[in-house]
Amino acid sequence: MALYPYTLQPVALNLTEAEFHQAQYELFSSASPSFGLSSIKLKEWIIMAVAVVLAVAGLVFLTGYSTIIFWLMLAAVVIYLLVRTLGFKWYVKREFEKQVADQEMPDEMRQMKLGVQKHGLVMAVPVNQSDMFSSNQMRGMQMRAGSTQQAVIPWSAVKSWDETDDYIFMMFEMKGQQGSQIIPKRLQAQKFPIDTVRQHLLEVVAVKGLNSESLQIPAK
């Protein structure tokens, strides 16, 4: 009996264009600085607290037009909090959308199937899509022909990986060629062993976090 469960047959990835972009956004967001209230530094909280105390004191002890500046102080604190949290989050999302606006999901990912074996991650596509395996990214992989053509990414070829609530991302290098793979966690509902994938990834790269710089640049 195997230590971890594996797939008997590759499972259809069925990745949609929306999922492709959502996966990229989740990874981008996880790597970006936090823009919640917890990201505000103690010094900023102290300055805002002093401003609020002064504004409230002014509203209590003064009346008439003299209170305008204190209302403005309170408004400034609220505006700063909104900009510091929701505003920055909106800006980061807009910048991300600008970067990926022209990116399209590779056609081969629409018909790809994934399997998990002790020796690596299995990628399978129909024979009429097998041109993908002749690309530079697929050179050096273990190949097997049939009604579908398969390539295996050995776990030892994984250089870095990360995960979000919905996806696992991995980057690998084989014979100087670099590649990446997105694995939706929804595949677990189709008996795809996400826990096995995670376990193998932890065995080769104990610390999560994508690091494209760790991949060697292929020699020209």
N, C-alpha and C positions, 0 to 999 in steps of 0.2 A: 504493500500500500504506500502510495506516495506521501511525502511529508506535507505537501500542499496540493490542493485540488488543481487540476489542469483541464483544458478543453479537449473533448474528443474530436470536435470539428470546429473550424474557424467560425466566428460569429460575425454576422453582417454589421458593419460599422454604421451605415445609413446616416452619415453625417450631412447635415443640411448647411446651406450657406449661412443661415442665421446662427446655427450652433458654432460654425467655424469662427464667425466674428465675435460671438459671445464668449467663446473660449479665450480668444486673444484679449478681449477686454478684461475678463476676470484675471488673467495672468498679469496684464498691465496694471490693473488696480491693486493686486496683491503686492506688486513690486514697488508701487508708488507710496510716498509718505502718507501717513494717516491724516485726514483732515477733520476728524471729529473733535469734540470738546476735549478729549484726553490728549490731543496733540498740542493744546495751548500750554505754553510754558508758565511756570509759577510767577515769573516777573510780570507777564501779561495780565494774569489774574489779579495780582496786587494792584497794578495800575488801574484796571477796570473797577476794582472794588473801591479804591480811593475816589475815583470819579463818581461812582454811584453814591457813595456816602456824602460827598460834597454836594451833589445835585439834590439829593433828598433833603439834606439840611437846609439848603437854600430855598427849596420849595416850602419847607415848614416855617421858616423864620421870615421869609420875604413875601411880598405880594405885588400884584400889578405887573408892569412891563419888566421889572427886575428879574422875574422868574424865567424869562425867555431863555437866557443863557443856560439855565439849569435843565430846562426841557431839552435843549440842544445837546447837552452833555449826556443825558440819558439816551437820546436817539443815537448819538455817536457810538455809545457802547453797544447798543443793539445792532446797529449797522456793521460795526467791526466784527461782532460774533457771526453774523450772517455771511459776511465776505470771507472770514477766516475758515468757515466750515463749508457751507453750501456753495459759496462762490468759487472757492478753490476746487471743490469736487466737480462742479460744472465745467470749469476751465480745463481740468485734466481730461475729462471725458470728451470735450470738444477737440482738444489736441489729438487725442487718440483716434477719433473718428476721421480727422483730417489725414492722419498717417495711413489708415487702412482703407480709405475711400476707394483707392484704385486697386486694391488687392482682391483677387478672386481665389476661391478655394480650388485647389488642383482637381482636375476632372477625375483622376484615378481614385480620389478619396470617396467619390460617390458610390463606387461599386466594391470598395475594398472590404475584406473580411479580416478579422484579427483572431489569433489563437494564442494560447499560452502554454508553453512547454518548459520543462526543466532547463533546457539548454538555451531558451530565448523566446522572444516575441515573434510569432508567425504572422506574416502579412500575405494575404492571398487576393488575387484578382482574376476575373475571367480571362481566358486566353486572348480574346480580342482586345484586352486592355493591357496585355503583357509588355507593351512597348515601354511602360514605366520602369520595368526592371532592367532595361538597357541604358537607363539614364546614369549619369555620373554618381548620383546619390546611392544607387543600388549596386554598384560594382563591388565585388568582393563578398557578396552575401551568398549563403548556401542556397542553391536553387533546386526546385523539384517541379517537374512538369506533370501535366494531367489535364483534366477538364478546366482546372484552374492552375495558374502558375504561382508558386509560393517562394517567398524569401524569408530568411530567418535573421533577426537581429539578436545576436548573442547578448546575454545580460552583461557580459564583460565589456561589450562595446559601448555601453551607456556611460556618458561622461558627466551628465548632470540631469536632474529631474526636479519637478515640483508638482504641487497639486492644489486645487481649489475645492470648493464644495461639490462642484459638478464635473471636474475634469482632472486627468493626470497628464502631465506634459513630460516628455523625455527627449533628450538630445543625445545623439550617438555619433560615433566616428568609426568607419571601417576602411582600412587600407587608404587612409588619407582623405576619404570622402565623408562629408558631413551630412547629417539629416536630422529630422525631428518627427515626432509622432504625437498626435492628440488622441487620448483615450477617454471617451465620455463614460462617466460612472453609471449612467442609466443602463449600460450594457449588463450590469449585474442582475437586472431583472430577467435577462436572457441566459442566466447561469454563466456569465463571463466572470471569472474569478479575479475581481479587482484586488482583493486582499493578497492573493498570490503575487500579482504584479508588484504591489507595494512592497511585499516582503523581499522579493528578488532585487528590487531597486535599492532597498535599504542595505542589502548585503554587499552591493557593489559601490554605492555612494550613500554613505550613512547620513550625510547632511543634505537636506532638501534645499533647492534653490537653483534655478537655471543660470548657467555661467557659460555663455558662448565663447568667452575669451579662453576657456580651458581647452577648446578644440584647436588642434593644430591647423594652420593654414596649409592646404595642399600645395605641394611643390609644383611649380609651373614647368 
